[in-house]
Structure formats: C-alpha cells, structure tokens
Amino acid sequence: MAAQRKLATLIAAFLLGGTALVPASSADADSSKDYWTASKLSFQLAAVRSKMNETSGACSALSQSLAYYRAALAMETGEPAVAANHNGDDDGMQEIRSKFGCTVTQFG
C-alpha cells in the first residue's frame, strides 16, 4: 500500500509538474488551455487519491480542479465574474463531492 501511494504521488507530481514545462504564450487561449489541463490533471489526482482511500487528499485535489476550471472559464470568457458566480455548491458539484466522500467544509 505504501509503495502504491508513493507511486501515485510520484506520477501525480510528474503530471502536474509537466504543465509547468509547457512554454507560456501571450495568447489567452493558450493560457486557458493550461488551466483546462491543470483542472483535468487535478481531477485525475483526486480520483487516484479517492481509490487509495485518501479522502482528505482527494477533496483537496478536487477543490484545486474546480479552482483551475474557474480560472480557465474566466480566461476564455474574459469575464472573471462568470467564474466567481460558480461557488461549487450546485447540485452537480454536490453529487461529485459525494462520490469522493467530501463534505462542504473539506471542499473549497
């Protein structure tokens, strides 16, 4: 179990660190792609941690995924208020949080 945890952490660190290696562009579209990628990778990390019964880590990664999602949405729409209006407490987010075993206090 400890070996699996170390392997999952190593893989996640590599994947999340790899997004920093992508050269930054001045175009907003490229930046939003970075946020979309980071959101997807954070969600995948949450899934791995959930499978390893690391609820706190899974909830933290899920929260980070939502933060990246909001940043990507704001970047694409050009309106930060659009992302700010999504507080993560709608029915869809409640369902996702429950699948990971997260409470509202663990999330956010």
Order of alpha helices (4+ residues) and beta strands (2+ residues): alpha-alpha-alpha-alpha-alpha
